[in-house]
Amino acid sequence: MIYRSPAVTLTVLLLALGCKTAKLPTSKLSTTATITEQGFLTCFTAGTSVNSQPVWCEASAVLYDGKNLFFANDKDMPSGQSSVFMKTPKTLADSTKQPTYLTQSTFSQGTKYEDFAQTPDRRYVFLTTAFDRVKPGSHDWDRYNTILYWRSGNEQHPHVLAPDDTSRTSIAYRQPIARLLATAEFPGELPYFKIEGLAATDKQLLFGIREEGKSFESFTYRAKIVSVSYSIEKSGDSERIRLANDWKIINDFVIANADSTLAKPLAISSLEYDPFRNCFWMLTSLESKDQFDTYLWIISPDDLFANKPFTLVRNEQGQPLHTPGHKGEDLTLLDRNRLLLISDDDRTRTTIDSQVRQPNQAAYTILTIK
């Protein structure tokens, strides 16, 4: 395993993601990768606290939009800061450079952000919460059911994805998903589910369902993919994104059937479309009694929509590529051959070589695709 200096690596990783790149045949998808860098991202000032308790950076989402790196923390932050922030790639590992916090009220209207996505043409960025909480007869928890979007480069003006232009959350989409996920045990609507994956094609949004069941205390881990079409409505100089009502389960991947030797229980924690290779990447992660691990998978669009299994990515020695000790939560493309993973290690002081994670930090990993 190679660990390159962040200062050296990050100065050369910025190839133009938006350039036209020929799509590779799906039969030539790369299934080998190596870990080329690991380190800690500093999310906020050391010693940040709320009610005399330290705030931990439980980073859950990451996106490189061609200029900046965006991150989201799945916990609320103190006043004046934000759960959504950004840094430049060159300052990713620089603990002396504080992030830029996105403090617009629209960002604070959502709670427990889980995944970013960007359209293949790089025009729009999406950010979704987990959709894992709802309070019957009350709007108190509607903010856990929120999807934001904005024109790339215009993060100062995010919109709420909703059927109208006045909603403050995306709660209207929770029931269609709950109905789609209904089972024999829970007919009509599934009481509980959790979204931890989000990807965008030129026509559809894809959501990764990590948990489903009766409640957050009684559920089954999943790697299930749900799709819905979207369109762009133009009104004068403004544009709004609308979802259709064609929700579908396109893939119900059973990880144990693909490789029974992997650590258990694994479930989806990220989904990303790769316009360079015309494929989808998926992270599956383990979180059990302070034990963390993450595995990377790949699939072609045709196979994904045909409900075929993902392929496990391996290292150069043929072993499953994974990040023991870290729970990978999201990934983004840095350039044609590099993926950046961000980890949510909860409140555990995980390590990278001799470095020990501090509460204001989150682990990251850069993978090079062979």
Helices and strands as residue ranges (DSSP letters): H 6-10, G 26-28, E 33-42, E 49-50, E 53-54, E 59-64, E 69-73, E 84-87, G 89-91, E 100-101, H 105-108, E 113-118, E 124-129, G 142-144, E 147-151, E 159-160, G 171-173, H 174-180, E 192-200, E 204-215, E 218-235, E 238-243, E 248-252, H 255-258, E 267-274, E 279-288, E 291-299, H 301-305, E 311-312, E 328-335, E 338-343, E 351-352, E 355-356, E 361-369
